[in-house]
Each structure stands twice: as structure tokens, then as C-alpha cells.
């Protein structure tokens, strides 16, 4: 039970951080679904934004 809670919480934190990063880099009004789709197609750009 404890492991499942940790996994769920880590997924939530990862999601919140990725949305925050998109809003910080792209703009506050960035469309999250389309931005994540474009970054998933260009994985090197997503990695560059993180480093």
C-alpha cells in the first residue's frame, strides 16, 4: 500500500513540474496538451530545455 501511494504521488509531482516548466519556458498561456505533444516529437529540444 505504501509503495502504491509513493508511486502515485511521484507521478503527480512529475506532472505538476512538467506543466510548470512548460508554462515557464513557453508562456503562461501555453496549451499544455499541444506543447507536450510537440516536445514528445522533439525529444532533444525537451532535454535541452531541462539542462
C-alpha positions in Angstrom: 0.0 0.0 0.0 2.8 2.4 0.9 4.6 1.7 -2.4 1.5 2.5 -4.4 0.9 5.8 -2.6 4.6 6.8 -3.3 4.2 5.9 -6.9 1.0 7.9 -7.3 2.5 10.9 -5.5 5.6 10.8 -7.6 3.6 10.8 -10.8 1.6 13.8 -9.6 4.7 15.7 -8.7 6.2 14.9 -12.1 3.1 16.1 -13.8 3.0 19.3 -11.9 6.7 20.0 -12.5 6.4 19.4 -16.2 3.4 21.7 -16.5 5.2 24.4 -14.5 8.2 24.0 -16.8 6.1 24.4 -19.9 4.5 27.5 -18.6 7.8 28.9 -17.5 9.6 28.3 -20.8 6.8 28.7 -23.4 4.4 31.1 -21.8 1.7 31.2 -19.0 -1.0 30.7 -21.6 0.6 27.8 -23.4 -1.7 25.0 -24.4 -0.4 22.1 -22.3 -1.6 19.2 -24.5 -0.2 20.6 -27.8 3.1 21.6 -26.1 3.6 18.2 -24.6 2.9 16.6 -28.0 5.3 18.8 -29.8 8.0 18.2 -27.2 7.5 14.5 -27.3 8.1 14.5 -31.0 11.3 16.6 -30.5 12.9 14.9 -27.5 16.2 16.6 -27.9 14.6 20.0 -27.5 12.8 18.9 -24.4 16.1 17.7 -22.9 17.8 21.0 -23.9 15.0 22.9 -22.0 15.7 20.9 -18.9 19.5 21.3 -18.9 
